[in-house]
Amino acid sequence: MEQTKIENITQLRAEIARMKSVAKQQEEVVSKNFLKVQNDLKPENILKNAFSRMTGLDSKGNGVLQDILKFGLSLFLQRFAIRAENKVEEKIFDLLASAAERFKHLFKKKNKKTED
């Protein structure tokens, strides 16, 4: 970077204006890069990028093979989600049933104590 000697207030003001312009351009670049990183970290984009890397196909293409792979991946993820949902549902129902049994047992104990 070339340094020039500032000899008067006009040159100083011009240099300050130039530096402000450079700083603004750099802020815009940083902002664009931040938005790109933020966009790349969205779950759907992570999945698209992983799919593209695994298949070697661009997610913007219209090939039949790509459509089949997308359908298969979608079906797999849906089945995985349904299985996970069913397991969570079973756990919640078991937990609620267990809590209900404990409350019944607690109330039976309380009723026995009040009867005695």
C-alpha positions in Angstrom: 0.0 0.0 0.0 1.4 3.3 -1.0 1.7 6.0 1.6 1.4 9.6 0.5 2.3 12.6 2.6 -0.7 14.7 3.5 0.3 18.3 3.2 -2.9 20.3 3.9 -6.4 20.1 5.4 -8.0 19.5 2.0 -5.8 16.4 1.4 -6.6 15.2 5.0 -10.4 15.5 4.4 -10.1 13.7 1.1 -8.1 10.9 2.7 -10.7 10.6 5.5 -13.5 10.4 3.0 -11.6 7.7 1.0 -11.0 5.7 4.2 -14.6 6.0 5.1 -15.6 4.7 1.7 -13.1 1.8 2.0 -14.5 1.0 5.5 -18.1 1.0 4.2 -17.2 -1.4 1.3 -15.4 -3.7 3.7 -18.5 -3.6 6.1 -20.7 -4.6 3.1 -18.5 -7.5 2.2 -18.4 -8.7 5.8 -22.2 -8.3 6.0 -22.7 -10.3 2.8 -20.3 -13.0 4.0 -22.2 -13.2 7.3 -25.5 -13.6 5.6 -24.1 -16.3 3.3 -22.7 -18.3 6.3 -26.0 -17.8 8.2 -27.9 -19.1 5.1 -25.5 -22.0 4.7 -26.1 -23.1 8.3 -29.9 -23.5 7.9 -30.9 -27.1 8.3 -32.5 -27.4 4.9 -29.4 -26.0 3.2 -27.2 -28.3 5.1 -29.3 -31.3 3.9 -29.2 -30.0 0.3 -25.5 -29.5 0.4 -24.9 -33.0 1.9 -27.2 -34.5 -0.7 -25.3 -32.7 -3.5 -21.9 -33.9 -2.1 -23.2 -37.5 -1.7 -24.7 -37.8 -5.1 -22.3 -35.5 -7.0 -25.4 -33.8 -8.4 -26.3 -30.2 -8.2 -29.6 -29.7 -6.3 -30.8 -27.3 -9.1 -30.7 -29.9 -11.8 -33.7 -31.6 -13.3 -32.4 -35.1 -14.0 -34.6 -38.2 -13.5 -31.9 -39.8 -11.4 -31.8 -36.8 -9.2 -35.6 -36.8 -8.8 -35.5 -40.4 -7.8 -32.8 -39.8 -5.3 -34.7 -36.8 -3.9 -37.8 -38.9 -3.6 -36.0 -41.7 -1.9 -34.2 -39.4 0.6 -37.5 -37.7 1.3 -39.3 -41.0 1.9 -36.4 -42.2 4.2 -36.5 -39.0 6.2 -40.3 -39.2 6.5 -40.2 -42.8 7.8 -37.4 -41.9 10.2 -39.5 -39.0 11.5 -42.6 -41.2 11.9 -40.6 -43.8 13.8 -39.1 -41.2 16.0 -42.5 -39.6 16.6 -44.0 -43.0 17.5 -41.2 -43.7 20.0 -41.6 -40.3 21.6 -45.4 -40.8 21.7 -45.0 -44.2 23.4 -42.6 -42.7 26.0 -45.0 -39.9 26.8 -47.9 -42.2 27.2 -45.9 -44.5 29.4 -44.8 -41.6 31.5 -48.4 -40.3 31.8 -49.7 -43.8 32.7 -47.0 -44.2 35.3 -47.8 -40.8 36.8 -51.5 -41.7 36.9 -50.8 -44.9 38.7 -48.7 -43.0 41.2 -51.4 -40.6 41.9 -53.9 -43.4 42.3 -51.6 -45.1 44.7 -51.0 -41.8 46.6 -54.8 -41.2 46.9 -55.4 -44.7 48.1 -52.8 -44.3 50.8 -54.3 -41.0 51.8 -57.8 -42.5 52.0 -56.6 -45.4 54.1 -55.0 -42.9 56.6 -58.2 -40.9 56.8 -60.3 -44.0 57.4 -58.0 -45.2 60.2 
